[in-house]
Amino acid sequence: MKLIAIDRDDNSVYQVIVNRYDLVSLLMERFPESYSSELDCLEEIIDMGPEDVDAIIIGELQNQDFIDYEIKLLGEIETIA
């Protein structure tokens, strides 16, 4: 699964690559009250905005040791004054 994440603090854009089944299992384990099923969890992931991917998914992936994932810096978003 490939997801796009945006860190608004420094305007960085990332690509997150992770096995969808591993990610769903991780999120259901960490937030069991938030998801009623694996399908529900997957739909929530697909509907997440880039800021949520940064805050929730990257944060959870970085706090575990058993899931292989990759985070690539794609660049920065320019801000318009």
Z-matrix of the N, CA and C atoms (Angstrom, degrees):
N
C 1 1.441
C 2 1.522 1 106.84
N 3 1.322 2 115.86 1 133.15
C 4 1.459 3 120.83 2 177.00
C 5 1.519 4 108.72 3 -113.94
N 6 1.319 5 115.71 4 128.71
C 7 1.458 6 122.20 5 -179.17
C 8 1.519 7 109.11 6 -127.86
N 9 1.310 8 116.60 7 152.12
C 10 1.462 9 122.05 8 175.86
C 11 1.523 10 108.18 9 -105.58
N 12 1.328 11 115.36 10 134.17
C 13 1.466 12 121.78 11 179.39
C 14 1.523 13 108.51 12 -124.10
N 15 1.320 14 115.47 13 144.44
C 16 1.469 15 121.78 14 176.41
C 17 1.516 16 108.53 15 -127.16
N 18 1.328 17 115.10 16 127.94
C 19 1.458 18 121.90 17 174.25
C 20 1.528 19 106.40 18 -100.30
N 21 1.315 20 117.29 19 104.70
C 22 1.474 21 121.95 20 -175.94
C 23 1.529 22 112.23 21 -69.40
N 24 1.344 23 117.63 22 -18.70
C 25 1.466 24 119.44 23 179.17
C 26 1.525 25 111.59 24 -64.27
N 27 1.333 26 116.50 25 -39.28
C 28 1.468 27 119.33 26 179.46
C 29 1.528 28 112.80 27 -124.29
N 30 1.347 29 116.98 28 10.07
C 31 1.463 30 124.31 29 178.25
C 32 1.517 31 114.02 30 60.80
N 33 1.335 32 117.49 31 26.00
C 34 1.461 33 121.91 32 178.02
C 35 1.527 34 110.66 33 -80.20
N 36 1.331 35 115.22 34 144.90
C 37 1.456 36 122.38 35 177.15
C 38 1.527 37 107.35 36 -117.61
N 39 1.337 38 116.01 37 131.02
C 40 1.457 39 121.84 38 -176.97
C 41 1.523 40 110.29 39 -125.97
N 42 1.317 41 115.18 40 152.52
C 43 1.450 42 121.64 41 167.93
C 44 1.524 43 106.64 42 -108.01
N 45 1.321 44 116.27 43 128.41
C 46 1.461 45 122.07 44 178.51
C 47 1.524 46 107.40 45 -108.80
N 48 1.327 47 116.19 46 125.28
C 49 1.460 48 121.52 47 178.83
C 50 1.526 49 107.50 48 -117.77
N 51 1.340 50 115.80 49 121.02
C 52 1.461 51 121.28 50 -176.81
C 53 1.526 52 108.52 51 -153.88
N 54 1.316 53 116.31 52 150.32
C 55 1.456 54 121.26 53 175.65
C 56 1.528 55 108.49 54 -66.43
N 57 1.316 56 116.34 55 126.84
C 58 1.471 57 120.05 56 -175.31
C 59 1.526 58 112.91 57 -61.07
N 60 1.321 59 117.53 58 -37.38
C 61 1.468 60 120.32 59 -179.11
C 62 1.525 61 111.43 60 -69.15
N 63 1.330 62 115.91 61 -38.21
C 64 1.469 63 119.61 62 176.31
C 65 1.520 64 110.62 63 -64.58
N 66 1.334 65 116.41 64 -42.49
C 67 1.461 66 120.58 65 -179.22
C 68 1.526 67 111.56 66 -65.64
N 69 1.322 68 116.94 67 -44.40
C 70 1.465 69 120.44 68 178.18
C 71 1.525 70 110.15 69 -60.71
N 72 1.320 71 117.43 70 -44.94
C 73 1.468 72 120.89 71 179.37
C 74 1.528 73 111.13 72 -60.70
N 75 1.325 74 116.59 73 -43.40
C 76 1.470 75 121.02 74 179.41
C 77 1.522 76 111.07 75 -61.64
N 78 1.326 77 117.19 76 -48.78
C 79 1.463 78 119.86 77 -177.84
C 80 1.525 79 111.89 78 -66.81
N 81 1.322 80 117.30 79 -37.40
C 82 1.468 81 119.36 80 178.11
C 83 1.521 82 111.43 81 -68.06
N 84 1.325 83 116.84 82 -31.73
C 85 1.462 84 120.44 83 176.68
C 86 1.524 85 110.85 84 -71.62
N 87 1.324 86 116.90 85 -43.05
C 88 1.467 87 121.40 86 -177.33
C 89 1.526 88 113.40 87 -75.28
N 90 1.337 89 116.65 88 -34.32
C 91 1.468 90 121.41 89 -176.29
C 92 1.528 91 110.96 90 -129.36
N 93 1.327 92 118.37 91 63.10
C 94 1.467 93 120.23 92 -174.64
C 95 1.530 94 113.69 93 -62.40
N 96 1.312 95 117.45 94 -27.75
C 97 1.465 96 119.88 95 -179.18
C 98 1.523 97 112.90 96 -77.72
N 99 1.326 98 117.45 97 -13.02
C 100 1.467 99 121.43 98 -175.48
C 101 1.525 100 113.94 99 -88.92
N 102 1.330 101 117.35 100 -19.72
C 103 1.464 102 119.92 101 -174.00
C 104 1.516 103 110.13 102 -129.79
N 105 1.334 104 116.15 103 132.55
C 106 1.464 105 120.00 104 -179.56
C 107 1.518 106 112.60 105 -88.04
N 108 1.347 107 117.11 106 -19.63
C 109 1.457 108 120.71 107 -179.92
C 110 1.524 109 109.33 108 -159.20
N 111 1.333 110 116.05 109 170.21
C 112 1.456 111 120.29 110 177.16
C 113 1.524 112 110.46 111 -63.72
N 114 1.322 113 117.14 112 -39.07
C 115 1.463 114 121.01 113 178.40
C 116 1.520 115 110.88 114 -63.41
N 117 1.327 116 116.88 115 -42.22
C 118 1.460 117 121.46 116 177.01
C 119 1.534 118 110.72 117 -60.27
N 120 1.307 119 116.43 118 -43.22
C 121 1.459 120 121.54 119 179.48
C 122 1.527 121 110.54 120 -63.69
N 123 1.325 122 116.96 121 -45.46
C 124 1.457 123 121.18 122 179.66
C 125 1.524 124 111.14 123 -62.37
N 126 1.316 125 117.08 124 -41.05
C 127 1.469 126 120.59 125 177.60
C 128 1.525 127 111.01 126 -63.11
N 129 1.324 128 116.86 127 -39.45
C 130 1.464 129 120.78 128 177.66
C 131 1.530 130 111.06 129 -63.74
N 132 1.329 131 116.87 130 -41.19
C 133 1.461 132 120.64 131 178.60
C 134 1.521 133 109.83 132 -62.05
N 135 1.329 134 116.69 133 -46.54
C 136 1.463 135 121.24 134 -179.08
C 137 1.527 136 111.03 135 -62.07
N 138 1.318 137 118.04 136 -34.42
C 139 1.462 138 122.29 137 -178.62
C 140 1.529 139 114.10 138 -84.72
N 141 1.341 140 117.66 139 -5.71
C 142 1.473 141 120.31 140 -178.71
C 143 1.523 142 111.09 141 -65.86
N 144 1.325 143 114.72 142 142.76
C 145 1.458 144 120.26 143 172.11
C 146 1.519 145 109.75 144 -79.83
N 147 1.323 146 116.81 145 162.96
C 148 1.465 147 120.38 146 -179.00
C 149 1.533 148 114.22 147 -57.36
N 150 1.330 149 117.84 148 -32.41
C 151 1.463 150 120.47 149 178.03
C 152 1.525 151 111.03 150 -68.41
N 153 1.332 152 116.73 151 -37.43
C 154 1.463 153 121.10 152 178.01
C 155 1.525 154 111.03 153 -68.66
N 156 1.340 155 116.22 154 -38.42
C 157 1.465 156 119.67 155 176.73
C 158 1.528 157 109.00 156 -59.81
N 159 1.324 158 116.62 157 -42.05
C 160 1.470 159 120.06 158 178.88
C 161 1.522 160 111.04 159 -64.57
N 162 1.311 161 116.63 160 -48.81
C 163 1.471 162 120.72 161 -174.03
C 164 1.526 163 112.85 162 -73.05
N 165 1.317 164 117.34 163 -43.39
C 166 1.468 165 120.20 164 -172.72
C 167 1.526 166 111.70 165 -93.53
N 168 1.308 167 117.05 166 -56.88
C 169 1.464 168 119.88 167 -172.09
C 170 1.518 169 112.19 168 -71.34
N 171 1.323 170 117.83 169 -49.73
C 172 1.467 171 118.74 170 179.14
C 173 1.527 172 109.92 171 -61.96
N 174 1.311 173 117.16 172 -41.95
C 175 1.458 174 120.32 173 179.09
C 176 1.520 175 112.48 174 -59.72
N 177 1.320 176 117.44 175 -45.03
C 178 1.466 177 120.58 176 -179.68
C 179 1.523 178 111.49 177 -69.40
N 180 1.327 179 117.96 178 -39.62
C 181 1.463 180 120.09 179 179.05
C 182 1.522 181 111.40 180 -63.79
N 183 1.315 182 117.14 181 -39.24
C 184 1.457 183 120.39 182 -178.49
C 185 1.528 184 112.34 183 -72.42
N 186 1.328 185 118.01 184 -16.30
C 187 1.463 186 121.48 185 -179.29
C 188 1.522 187 113.30 186 -97.52
N 189 1.326 188 118.73 187 16.01
C 190 1.465 189 121.58 188 179.95
C 191 1.524 190 109.36 189 -134.36
N 192 1.332 191 116.40 190 166.32
C 193 1.468 192 120.48 191 -177.07
C 194 1.528 193 114.06 192 -120.27
N 195 1.310 194 119.65 193 -4.02
C 196 1.458 195 120.02 194 -167.70
C 197 1.525 196 115.05 195 -108.95
N 198 1.314 197 119.48 196 -3.87
C 199 1.462 198 122.01 197 179.93
C 200 1.527 199 108.68 198 -110.44
N 201 1.321 200 115.16 199 130.35
C 202 1.462 201 119.76 200 174.22
C 203 1.521 202 108.53 201 -80.75
N 204 1.316 203 115.64 202 132.12
C 205 1.450 204 121.12 203 178.05
C 206 1.519 205 108.26 204 -151.71
N 207 1.320 206 115.41 205 165.81
C 208 1.454 207 120.72 206 178.99
C 209 1.522 208 107.90 207 -137.41
N 210 1.311 209 116.06 208 137.36
C 211 1.462 210 121.76 209 175.95
C 212 1.517 211 107.29 210 -123.34
N 213 1.331 212 115.93 211 121.62
C 214 1.458 213 121.43 212 -179.44
C 215 1.527 214 109.22 213 -114.64
N 216 1.321 215 115.88 214 130.04
C 217 1.460 216 120.50 215 173.43
C 218 1.516 217 107.87 216 -75.55
N 219 1.331 218 117.44 217 121.57
C 220 1.462 219 121.50 218 179.95
C 221 1.521 220 111.90 219 -94.21
N 222 1.322 221 117.16 220 -25.80
C 223 1.466 222 120.23 221 -178.67
C 224 1.513 223 110.91 222 151.79
N 225 1.312 224 113.75 223 -160.02
C 226 1.465 225 120.85 224 179.91
C 227 1.512 226 110.34 225 -128.36
N 228 1.311 227 115.54 226 149.14
C 229 1.459 228 122.16 227 174.92
C 230 1.513 229 107.60 228 -90.01
N 231 1.306 230 116.62 229 131.19
C 232 1.471 231 119.59 230 176.58
C 233 1.520 232 108.43 231 -80.17
N 234 1.314 233 115.20 232 137.84
C 235 1.455 234 119.81 233 177.02
C 236 1.536 235 108.77 234 -94.14
N 237 1.305 236 114.25 235 141.42
C 238 1.470 237 120.16 236 179.03
C 239 1.511 238 108.32 237 -103.40
N 240 1.305 239 115.77 238 125.23
C 241 1.471 240 121.01 239 -176.70
C 242 1.501 241 111.54 240 -80.72
